[in-house]
């Protein structure tokens, strides 16, 4: 729904005695309604919203906030961010000013975990390449299709947070999978309710996994975490999945590894260039066992509503404390 449509649905007069928040991105109508209950809400694409740099509280979704933007916001106390990723916000600039950045971790974990399952199955059973052949007019003989069975596969999970845990449970239930995991930042007793093997390094995970899935943030430490060298360690029948952040998988290395037959295929929901285009990714997309999506992990109607409402609620809970 467009910002103007949102305004038409929920444009009510503001009420005094509430903190004022500026909404600078489109939010789900239910979240806008809730925000208007809790805040004097300035809606996007209104004349008043042009003055968002005077805000004490901001609600954002996909807008980029640079260090310069933060510096221009003299009164800013907190930012409510729909979704988990804060890479479009200069969090260092916020931290230096004592500005709180409140995201919504965990709310989208089920949707992303289900997309991991979708990508793995699509790659394993060559759904994209078979569909493209049929769409091009070919009558595809089933003898030319040769997918991978996932029953009792070993799934390696990098990052043992909310999403990784849901992925582990899904694959144990769906495929009776063995789970191996790597995360240097969680306690040794993490996932005590899920049978799994904890490994000490990513190399070991690459060597042993039939499916390798990534659930870590974008940091200098995770940049190019999965490189050509690590893809050389993987099984020739392995599937690599990235629904986390661009840059964790080196894209050129992935193209080279696929062309060299180092791995079976890849399912991608994040790219250095978003949304991904044929101009940028033709080399990658020519490989038949690549399924590529435009960062839609949380793009379900329910998840968009829940994450937007959560952003509003968390910003208000913080505002109550500091007001």
TORSE-417403 format. One record per residue (C-alpha): residue in three letters; x, y, z. Coordinates in pm, whole numbers, padded with zeros to 5 digits, always signed. Layout:
% TORSE-417403
alaXYZ
...
This chain:
% TORSE-417403
unk+00000+00000+00000
unk+00130+00345-00089
unk+00199+00612+00177
unk-00088+00819+00037
unk-00322+00520+00067
unk-00208+00467+00425
unk-00281+00831+00498
unk-00633+00791+00362
unk-00697+00484+00576
unk-00573+00619+00908
unk-00553+00997+00885
unk-00694+01112+01218
unk-00622+01429+01412
unk-00328+01405+01651
unk-00390+01421+02024
unk-00189+01636+02263
unk-00003+01494+02563
unk+00173+01221+02363
unk+00528+01203+02235
unk+00559+01296+01869
unk+00699+01047+01620
unk+00773+01095+01251
unk+00696+00800+01023
unk+00920+00840+00719
unk+00847+00507+00545
unk+00524+00324+00457
unk+00404+00100+00742
unk+00124-00156+00757
unk-00210+00019+00825
unk-00253-00171+01153
unk+00083-00040+01271
unk-00003+00315+01166
unk-00328+00293+01360
unk-00142+00169+01666
unk+00120+00442+01629
unk-00154+00705+01620
unk-00291+00566+01945
unk+00047+00599+02116
unk+00208+00901+01948
unk+00132+01230+01786
unk+00216+01071+01453
unk+00345+01265+01154
unk+00264+01062+00845
unk+00495+01017+00546
unk+00446+01227+00234
unk+00283+01510+00427
unk+00414+01866+00450
unk+00483+01819+00820
unk+00701+01514+00753
unk+00943+01728+00554
unk+01059+01853+00895
unk+01150+01505+01019
unk+01500+01620+01117
unk+01347+01802+01413
unk+01204+01475+01546
unk+01270+01323+01885
unk+01140+00986+01763
unk+01158+00834+01416
unk+00989+00525+01270
unk+01167+00380+00967
unk+01156+00072+00752
unk+01391+00091+00453
unk+01518+00449+00455
unk+01891+00507+00483
unk+02004+00731+00769
unk+02363+00846+00725
unk+02595+01004+00978
unk+02505+01338+00820
unk+02135+01270+00869
unk+02193+01182+01232
unk+02405+01494+01286
unk+02123+01709+01146
unk+01873+01568+01397
unk+01949+01780+01703
unk+01656+01650+01909
unk+01661+01283+01814
unk+01631+01037+02104
unk+01540+00705+01941
unk+01469+00532+01611
unk+01215+00253+01576
unk+01327+00022+01293
unk+01089-00231+01137
unk+01285-00552+01081
unk+01611-00691+01211
unk+01873-00527+00990
unk+02011-00189+01093
unk+02281-00172+00825
unk+02107+00124+00655
unk+02134+00326+00976
unk+02468+00468+01087
unk+02453+00304+01428
unk+02797+00433+01524
unk+02676+00791+01480
unk+02367+00708+01685
unk+02572+00548+01959
unk+02803+00848+01978
unk+02500+01069+02039
unk+02325+00829+02276
unk+02043+00773+02027
unk+01874+00437+02075
unk+01809+00219+01770
unk+01526-00026+01837
unk+01477-00304+01582
unk+01247-00607+01591
unk+01457-00925+01620
unk+01272-01252+01637
unk+00945-01126+01495
unk+01025-01230+01137
unk+01211-01550+01225
unk+00935-01795+01125
unk+00890-01632+00784
unk+01262-01635+00709
unk+01301-01993+00830
unk+01019-02103+00600
unk+01188-01928+00309
unk+01507-02125+00382
unk+01303-02442+00341
unk+01152-02306+00018
unk+01490-02221-00133
unk+01652-02550-00036
unk+01371-02757-00184
unk+01356-02546-00500
unk+01731-02583-00557
unk+01737-02952-00466
unk+01458-03039-00709
unk+01569-02801-00989
unk+01237-02617-00979
unk+01369-02301-01146
unk+01549-02466-01436
unk+01265-02707-01512
unk+01007-02428-01497
unk+01214-02207-01727
unk+01249-02487-01981
unk+00875-02543-01982
unk+00802-02170-02005
unk+01030-02156-02309
unk+00808-02412-02482
unk+01007-02728-02414
unk+00829-03050-02326
unk+01066-03155-02048
unk+01130-03531-02030
unk+01148-03636-01665
unk+01459-03837-01749
unk+01646-03506-01792
unk+01564-03402-01434
unk+01797-03521-01161
unk+01738-03360-00825
unk+01874-03424-00477
unk+01695-03613-00198
unk+01694-03421+00130
unk+01585-03702+00363
unk+01839-03740+00645
unk+02056-03462+00503
unk+02303-03282+00728
unk+02225-02913+00762
unk+02495-02676+00878
unk+02376-02355+01040
unk+02599-02050+01085
unk+02440-01837+01356
unk+02243-01988+01643
unk+01987-01712+01693
unk+01609-01711+01654
unk+01606-01787+01282
unk+01875-02053+01295
unk+01691-02235+01571
unk+01364-02237+01376
unk+01549-02365+01067
unk+01696-02648+01275
unk+01352-02751+01400
unk+01197-02736+01053
unk+01466-02955+00897
unk+01460-03207+01180
unk+01083-03238+01143
unk+01068-03235+00764
unk+01371-03445+00673
unk+01497-03608+00993
unk+01811-03400+00935
unk+02127-03405+01140
unk+02204-03055+01269
unk+02551-02906+01301
unk+02595-02547+01410
unk+02854-02275+01457
unk+02825-01960+01665
unk+03113-01828+01878
unk+02887-01581+02060
unk+02629-01806+02225
unk+02672-02024+02531
unk+02775-02387+02508
unk+02434-02499+02634
unk+02245-02315+02359
unk+01990-02528+02175
unk+01988-02780+02457
unk+01641-02885+02339
unk+01759-02964+01983
unk+01989-03261+01914
unk+02286-03113+01729
unk+02662-03108+01697
unk+02843-02784+01781
unk+03154-02721+01572
unk+03444-02488+01646
unk+03493-02330+01303
unk+03322-02260+00972
unk+03562-02486+00779
unk+03434-02792+00963
unk+03077-02687+00893
unk+03153-02649+00521
unk+03312-02993+00501
unk+03027-03181+00670
unk+02710-03005+00548
unk+02473-03114+00273
unk+02297-02780+00318
unk+02480-02475+00453
unk+02258-02186+00565
unk+02368-01847+00697
unk+02201-01652+00977
unk+02450-01389+01091
unk+02457-01008+01063
unk+02667-00811+00819
unk+02987-00713+01000
unk+03353-00679+00905
unk+03402-01026+01055
unk+03132-01187+00839
unk+03228-01010+00515
unk+03321-01279+00257
unk+03275-01544+00524
unk+03192-01794+00250
unk+03468-01755-00005
unk+03598-01971-00288
unk+03839-02138-00045
unk+03553-02245+00178
unk+03340-02355-00116
unk+03629-02581-00215
unk+03576-02757+00120
unk+03208-02822+00054
unk+03052-03134-00091
unk+02997-03134-00465
unk+02629-03204-00388
unk+02599-02923-00131
unk+02344-02642-00136
unk+02440-02297-00005
unk+02164-02068+00126
unk+02195-01702+00223
unk+01885-01531+00363
unk+02088-01312+00598
unk+02277-01022+00442
unk+02466-00946+00123
unk+02843-00972+00139
unk+02854-01277+00365
unk+02891-01486+00049
unk+03145-01352-00199
unk+02931-01327-00513
unk+03208-01362-00769
unk+03353-01656-00577
unk+03008-01816-00582
unk+02985-01778-00960
unk+03328-01934-00999
unk+03248-02219-00759
unk+02925-02303-00942
unk+03099-02294-01281
unk+03376-02514-01144
unk+03128-02766-01004
unk+03236-02719-00643
unk+02877-02715-00512
unk+02537-02823-00646
unk+02356-02492-00620
unk+02257-02188-00418
unk+01944-02022-00284
unk+01985-01647-00232
unk+01757-01388-00078
unk+02015-01111-00048
unk+02253-00955-00296
unk+02510-00677-00306
unk+02285-00500-00558
unk+01922-00492-00445
unk+01684-00550-00599
unk+01893-00785-00813
unk+01879-00731-01189
unk+01972-00932-01496
unk+02229-00669-01587
unk+02413-00729-01260
unk+02351-01100-01206
unk+02329-01258-01550
unk+02646-01459-01485
unk+02504-01603-01163
unk+02156-01664-01300
unk+02277-01858-01602
unk+02356-02144-01365
unk+02050-02373-01360
unk+02073-02454-00989
unk+02052-02098-00859
unk+01730-01958-00712
unk+01753-01585-00647
unk+01495-01367-00471
unk+01484-00990-00397
unk+01518-01006-00015
unk+01164-01126+00053
unk+01232-01331+00368
unk+00991-01126+00577
unk+00755-01043+00290
unk+00439-01207+00416
unk+00132-01003+00505
unk+00132-01134+00861
unk+00502-01073+00916
unk+00490-00719+00775
unk+00207-00633+01010
unk+00373-00795+01312
unk+00716-00639+01258
unk+00569-00293+01199
unk+00353-00310+01511
unk+00651-00437+01709
unk+00860-00140+01595
unk+00588+00100+01711
unk+00546-00076+02046
unk+00918-00091+02120
unk+00972+00274+02034
unk+00683+00373+02261
unk+00811+00159+02550
unk+01143+00342+02524
unk+00974+00683+02496
unk+00774+00615+02814
unk+01097+00569+03006
unk+01278+00877+02881
unk+00985+01119+02871
